[in-house]
Amino acid sequence: MPAIPDGVKEPGARRAGRAVPPRSDAAGFAVFYFYEANFDAVLGFVTRRTACPHLAADLTADIFLAALQTARQYDPARGTPTAWLYGIARNVLASHYRGNALEQHAVARLNGHRLLDEEDITALEARIDAARAAREAAQALGLNRATVRSRLHHARRLLRTQPPTPTEHTNTPPPAHPVHGQLTRPPPHFGGNI
């Protein structure tokens, strides 16, 4: 853990009544004093870059957590502990705003799109059931699903292009036929030989 920078006063001299260090060993004191010595500066750094005080507090906590997790990577030859901490702060803020931008982009893409209603859900369930039935048909026929889908598509297309054919056993009268400008119906068929 980085040592307390030269010239930094002990936090007890600045703020009476603050929490005591969590551990009594030297490393514990170094962590505690590093946090105490830099908290206000980091919070100010974050506050100037956010509009929400709660977000600033959360991000400041994230920065110190990241500092604790990466303390072994600190290299005094590359700069002071405070500069290292500001580097972590920039990374945490950048990560937060990247995630926020992605979220806003996703929300913007959804704007104007309607959500699923009951009809949509019913249609999706029907498609799922049809896909399941096609899978079962393919297994029963010993064909692959693509072949079954292709044959079903071809059959549906043929059905759409064919005119409806009258059935022999229907109770509705056949359509009227024009004869010399008049509409007449064919004589009824009573079934039997005459």
C-alpha positions as CSV (number, residue, x, y, z in Angstrom):
1,M,0.0,0.0,0.0
2,P,1.3,3.5,-0.8
3,A,2.8,5.4,2.1
4,I,1.4,8.7,3.3
5,P,2.8,11.4,1.1
6,D,5.2,13.9,2.7
7,G,3.6,17.0,4.0
8,V,0.2,15.4,4.6
9,K,-1.1,16.0,8.1
10,E,-2.5,13.2,10.1
11,P,-6.3,13.2,9.8
12,G,-6.9,13.5,13.5
13,A,-5.4,16.9,13.4
14,R,-7.8,18.0,10.6
15,R,-11.0,16.3,11.7
16,A,-11.8,15.5,15.2
17,G,-14.2,12.6,15.7
18,R,-13.4,10.6,12.6
19,A,-13.3,6.8,12.7
20,V,-10.2,5.1,14.1
21,P,-8.0,3.0,11.9
22,P,-9.4,-0.5,11.2
23,R,-6.1,-2.3,12.1
24,S,-3.3,-1.7,14.6
25,D,-0.5,-2.7,12.3
26,A,1.6,-0.4,10.1
27,A,-0.1,-1.5,6.8
28,G,-3.6,-0.8,8.4
29,F,-2.5,2.6,9.4
30,A,-1.1,3.4,6.0
31,V,-4.4,2.3,4.3
32,F,-6.4,4.3,6.7
33,Y,-4.3,7.5,6.5
34,F,-4.1,7.2,2.7
35,Y,-7.9,7.1,2.6
36,E,-8.3,9.9,5.1
37,A,-5.7,12.1,3.4
38,N,-7.1,11.7,-0.1
39,F,-10.9,11.3,0.5
40,D,-11.8,15.0,0.1
41,A,-9.6,15.5,-2.9
42,V,-11.1,12.4,-4.7
43,L,-14.6,13.3,-3.8
44,G,-14.1,16.8,-5.1
45,F,-12.6,15.4,-8.3
46,V,-15.6,13.2,-8.8
47,T,-18.2,15.8,-7.8
48,R,-16.9,18.2,-10.4
49,R,-17.6,15.5,-13.0
50,T,-21.0,14.4,-11.9
51,A,-24.4,16.0,-11.3
52,C,-25.7,13.8,-8.6
53,P,-24.2,13.7,-5.0
54,H,-25.3,10.1,-4.5
55,L,-23.5,9.1,-7.7
56,A,-20.4,11.0,-6.6
57,A,-20.3,9.2,-3.3
58,D,-20.8,5.8,-5.0
59,L,-18.1,6.5,-7.5
60,T,-15.7,7.7,-4.8
61,A,-16.2,4.5,-2.9
62,D,-15.6,2.5,-6.1
63,I,-12.3,4.4,-6.6
64,F,-11.0,3.6,-3.2
65,L,-12.1,0.0,-3.5
66,A,-10.2,-0.2,-6.8
67,A,-7.2,1.3,-5.1
68,L,-7.3,-1.3,-2.4
69,Q,-7.6,-4.1,-4.9
70,T,-4.7,-2.9,-7.0
71,A,-2.4,-1.5,-4.3
72,R,0.3,-4.1,-5.1
73,Q,0.5,-2.6,-8.6
74,Y,1.5,0.8,-7.3
75,D,5.0,1.8,-8.5
76,P,6.5,4.8,-6.7
77,A,8.8,5.3,-9.6
78,R,5.9,6.2,-11.8
79,G,4.4,8.9,-9.5
80,T,3.0,9.9,-6.2
81,P,0.3,7.9,-4.5
82,T,-2.1,10.8,-5.1
83,A,-1.4,10.8,-8.8
84,W,-1.9,7.0,-8.9
85,L,-5.2,7.5,-7.1
86,Y,-6.3,10.2,-9.6
87,G,-5.4,7.8,-12.4
88,I,-7.7,5.2,-10.9
89,A,-10.4,7.9,-10.5
90,R,-10.2,8.7,-14.2
91,N,-10.5,5.0,-15.1
92,V,-13.5,4.5,-12.8
93,L,-15.3,7.6,-14.1
94,A,-14.6,6.6,-17.7
95,S,-15.9,3.1,-17.2
96,H,-19.0,4.5,-15.5
97,Y,-19.7,6.9,-18.4
98,R,-19.0,4.2,-21.0
99,G,-21.6,2.0,-19.4
100,N,-24.0,4.9,-19.0
101,A,-23.6,5.8,-22.7
102,L,-24.2,2.2,-23.8
103,E,-27.4,2.1,-21.6
104,Q,-28.6,5.4,-23.1
105,H,-27.9,4.1,-26.6
106,A,-29.9,1.0,-25.9
107,V,-32.8,3.0,-24.5
108,A,-32.7,5.3,-27.5
109,R,-32.9,2.3,-29.8
110,L,-35.9,1.1,-28.0
111,N,-37.7,4.5,-28.2
112,G,-40.4,4.3,-30.8
113,H,-40.6,0.5,-30.6
114,R,-43.6,-0.9,-29.0
115,L,-43.4,-3.5,-26.3
116,L,-45.1,-6.9,-26.8
117,D,-48.8,-7.1,-26.1
118,E,-51.0,-10.1,-25.6
119,E,-51.5,-10.6,-29.4
120,D,-47.8,-10.5,-30.0
121,I,-47.2,-13.1,-27.2
122,T,-49.9,-15.3,-28.7
123,A,-48.4,-15.0,-32.1
124,L,-44.9,-15.9,-30.7
125,E,-46.3,-18.9,-28.9
126,A,-48.0,-20.1,-32.1
127,R,-44.7,-19.8,-34.0
128,I,-42.9,-21.7,-31.2
129,D,-45.6,-24.4,-31.4
130,A,-45.4,-24.5,-35.2
131,A,-41.6,-24.9,-35.0
132,R,-42.0,-27.7,-32.5
133,A,-44.6,-29.4,-34.7
134,A,-42.3,-29.1,-37.7
135,R,-39.4,-30.6,-35.7
136,E,-41.6,-33.5,-34.7
137,A,-42.8,-34.0,-38.3
138,A,-39.3,-34.0,-39.6
139,Q,-38.4,-36.7,-37.1
140,A,-41.4,-38.8,-38.0
141,L,-40.7,-38.5,-41.8
142,G,-37.0,-39.0,-41.4
143,L,-36.2,-35.6,-43.0
144,N,-34.3,-32.7,-41.8
145,R,-36.1,-29.6,-40.5
146,A,-35.1,-27.4,-43.5
147,T,-36.6,-29.8,-45.9
148,V,-39.9,-29.9,-43.9
149,R,-40.0,-26.1,-43.7
150,S,-39.3,-25.8,-47.5
151,R,-42.1,-28.3,-48.3
152,L,-44.5,-26.5,-46.0
153,H,-43.7,-23.2,-47.5
154,H,-44.2,-24.6,-51.0
155,A,-47.6,-26.2,-50.0
156,R,-48.8,-22.9,-48.5
157,R,-47.8,-20.9,-51.6
158,L,-49.7,-23.4,-53.8
159,L,-52.8,-23.2,-51.6
160,R,-52.8,-19.4,-51.8
161,T,-52.6,-19.4,-55.6
162,Q,-55.3,-22.1,-56.2
163,P,-58.9,-21.0,-56.6
164,P,-61.3,-22.6,-54.1
165,T,-63.0,-25.7,-55.4
166,P,-66.6,-26.5,-54.6
167,T,-67.1,-29.6,-52.5
168,E,-69.6,-32.3,-53.5
169,H,-71.3,-32.6,-50.2
170,T,-72.1,-29.0,-49.4
171,N,-75.5,-27.7,-48.2
172,T,-75.1,-24.3,-49.7
173,P,-76.5,-23.7,-53.2
174,P,-73.9,-23.1,-55.9
175,P,-73.4,-19.6,-57.1
176,A,-75.8,-18.0,-59.7
177,H,-74.7,-18.2,-63.3
178,P,-75.4,-15.3,-65.7
179,V,-77.5,-16.2,-68.7
180,H,-78.3,-13.4,-71.2
181,G,-78.0,-10.7,-68.6
182,Q,-80.1,-12.6,-66.0
183,L,-79.0,-14.5,-63.0
184,T,-80.3,-18.1,-62.9
185,R,-79.5,-21.0,-60.7
186,P,-79.0,-24.5,-61.9
187,P,-81.8,-26.9,-61.1
188,P,-81.5,-28.6,-57.7
189,H,-80.0,-32.1,-57.7
190,F,-82.0,-34.6,-55.6
191,G,-79.5,-37.4,-55.9
192,G,-80.9,-40.3,-57.8
193,N,-81.2,-41.2,-61.4
194,I,-84.0,-39.7,-63.3
